[in-house]
């Protein structure tokens, strides 16, 4: 059985819509048109090279919490893994730095490069919640992080650590990391350590809360319907 084809008059076979499996026919499924708008990928990569460090960061704000971290600073890897896992952000960071001096340049520059990648990934911030906050406990420790994707860099870091180092990691570098991030992500960030006797617990609650606050702030708000969450019309 044939039917005249639309091009050149050549006959083409008339195949039943539901061909029996026994005859070896295969039905190709056709995509169904959707009225839903396409979701824009919020993923970005940034590379920073100086005489002190070489750093590459890839961030996916709509990820699953996966991370591949090789900063050369093991405790920072542990903290960044918390950000990825609790923020549901896919995060890849590879860094080489002058660790024979100390970790200062490496930690600060990772914060800078992560901030740059975040700013690229989040884009113009249309349709997102903009504000995020989280309280996170870990045994006796409790920290609070609040973030505003304001377009204005600002850091308030009010965290007291019961000792100066965690292993070989200098706790002063936490502020340097967050300051680098804030300056280049152009966000307002408040990090408050509310209580804690164990320095590791205090640090971990800060980074977990940071991840969860980021997750809330970048989450699409369906009620905004794509509008910018600002009366100024720009962030």
C-alpha positions in Angstrom: 0.0 0.0 0.0 1.5 3.3 -1.1 0.6 7.0 -0.9 1.8 9.8 -3.2 4.7 11.6 -1.4 4.8 15.4 -1.2 8.1 15.8 -3.0 8.6 14.7 -6.6 5.6 12.4 -6.7 7.6 9.5 -5.4 5.6 6.9 -3.6 6.2 6.4 0.1 5.0 3.5 2.3 1.9 4.0 4.4 2.9 2.7 7.8 0.2 2.0 10.3 0.4 4.3 13.4 0.7 1.4 15.7 2.7 -1.3 14.0 2.8 -4.7 15.6 6.1 -5.5 17.3 6.3 -8.8 15.5 6.8 -7.1 12.1 9.8 -5.2 13.4 8.4 -1.7 13.0 9.6 1.0 15.4 7.6 4.1 16.3 9.7 7.2 16.7 8.3 9.3 19.5 7.8 13.0 18.5 8.6 15.7 21.1 5.6 17.4 22.6 5.6 21.1 22.3 5.7 22.8 25.7 4.4 26.2 26.7 6.9 26.3 29.6 9.9 28.7 29.1 13.3 27.2 28.8 15.4 27.2 32.0 18.6 29.2 31.4 21.7 27.4 32.5 23.3 29.2 35.4 26.8 27.9 35.1 30.1 29.8 34.7 33.9 29.3 34.8 36.6 31.8 35.7 40.3 31.6 35.8 42.7 33.8 37.7 46.5 33.9 37.2 48.9 36.0 39.2 52.5 35.7 40.2 51.3 34.0 43.4 48.4 31.8 42.4 46.7 30.0 39.5 43.1 29.2 40.1 40.2 27.9 38.0 36.6 27.8 39.3 33.5 26.3 37.7 30.1 26.8 39.4 26.7 25.6 38.6 24.0 27.2 40.7 21.4 24.6 39.7 23.5 21.6 40.5 23.1 18.7 42.9 25.8 19.5 45.4 28.7 17.7 43.7 32.2 19.0 44.2 35.7 18.4 42.8 38.2 20.4 45.0 41.9 20.6 44.8 43.0 23.8 46.4 46.1 22.5 48.1 44.6 23.5 51.5 42.8 20.5 52.9 40.7 22.2 55.5 39.5 24.7 52.9 38.5 21.8 50.7 36.5 20.5 53.6 34.7 23.8 54.0 34.0 24.3 50.3 32.5 20.8 50.2 30.0 22.0 52.8 29.1 25.0 50.6 28.5 22.8 47.6 26.6 20.1 49.4 24.3 22.4 51.4 23.9 25.0 48.7 23.1 22.3 46.0 25.8 24.1 44.0 28.1 22.0 41.7 31.6 23.3 42.4 35.0 22.6 40.8 38.1 24.4 42.0 41.7 23.7 41.1 44.4 25.9 42.6 48.1 26.2 42.7 49.6 28.8 45.1 52.7 29.8 47.0 51.9 27.5 49.9 55.6 27.3 50.7 55.1 30.8 52.2 51.6 30.3 53.7 48.0 29.8 52.6 47.0 33.5 52.6 47.3 34.3 48.9 45.7 31.0 47.9 42.7 31.3 50.2 42.0 34.9 49.3 42.4 34.4 45.6 40.0 31.4 45.7 37.4 33.7 47.4 38.0 36.2 44.6 37.7 33.7 41.8 34.6 32.0 43.3 33.0 35.5 43.6 33.7 36.2 39.9 32.3 32.9 38.8 29.2 33.3 41.0 28.6 36.8 39.6 28.7 35.4 36.0 26.5 32.5 36.8 23.8 34.4 38.6 23.5 37.0 35.8 21.2 39.9 36.1 19.4 38.3 39.0 16.0 38.7 37.4 13.4 36.4 39.0 15.5 35.2 41.9 14.7 35.7 45.6 17.7 37.9 46.1 17.8 37.5 49.9 18.9 34.3 51.7 19.5 33.4 55.3 20.3 30.3 57.4 21.0 29.3 60.9 23.1 26.1 61.2 24.0 24.3 64.4 26.7 21.7 65.0 26.6 20.3 68.5 27.5 23.3 70.8 28.2 25.7 67.8 25.6 27.9 66.1 26.2 30.3 63.2 24.0 32.6 61.1 24.6 33.8 57.6 22.5 36.4 55.8 23.1 37.4 52.2 21.7 40.1 49.8 22.5 39.9 46.1 22.5 43.7 46.3 25.2 44.6 43.7 27.0 46.3 46.6 30.0 44.6 48.2 29.8 44.6 52.0 31.0 42.1 54.6 30.3 42.0 58.3 32.2 39.1 59.8 31.5 38.7 63.5 33.0 35.3 64.3 35.2 34.5 67.3 37.3 31.3 67.2 38.5 29.7 70.5 41.9 29.1 69.0 44.1 30.6 66.3 44.5 27.5 64.1 42.5 24.5 63.0 45.2 21.9 62.3 47.6 24.1 60.3 44.9 26.4 59.0 45.0 30.0 60.2 41.5 31.0 61.2 42.2 34.7 60.1 42.0 33.4 56.6 38.3 32.8 56.8 37.6 36.6 56.7 40.0 36.9 53.8 38.1 34.3 51.9 34.7 35.9 52.5 36.1 39.4 51.7 37.4 38.2 48.4 34.1 36.6 47.6 32.0 39.6 48.5 34.1 42.1 46.6 33.8 40.2 43.4 30.3 38.7 43.7 29.1 42.2 44.6 26.9 40.9 47.5 26.2 42.0 51.0 27.1 39.3 53.5 26.7 39.0 57.3 28.4 36.0 58.9 27.8 35.7 62.7 29.1 33.1 65.0 26.6 33.0 67.7 28.3 30.5 70.0 30.7 27.6 69.9 33.6 26.2 71.9 35.1 24.0 69.2 36.9 25.9 66.4 36.2 23.3 63.8 32.5 23.3 64.7 32.4 27.1 64.5 34.0 27.1 61.0 31.8 24.3 59.7 28.6 26.0 60.8 29.6 29.2 59.0 30.3 27.5 55.7 27.2 25.3 55.9 25.0 28.3 56.6 26.8 30.2 53.8 25.8 27.4 51.4 22.2 27.3 52.5 21.9 31.1 52.4 23.3 31.1 48.8 20.8 28.4 47.9 17.9 30.5 49.1 19.1 33.7 47.5 19.6 32.3 44.0 16.4 30.2 44.0 13.9 31.3 41.3 10.8 33.0 42.8 7.8 32.0 40.6 5.7 34.9 42.0 8.2 37.4 40.5 7.6 36.0 37.0 11.0 37.0 35.9 11.0 40.5 37.3 14.0 42.0 39.0 13.6 42.0 42.8 14.4 45.7 43.2 12.5 49.0 43.0 15.5 50.6 41.4 15.3 48.3 38.4 18.9 47.2 38.6 21.0 45.1 41.0 
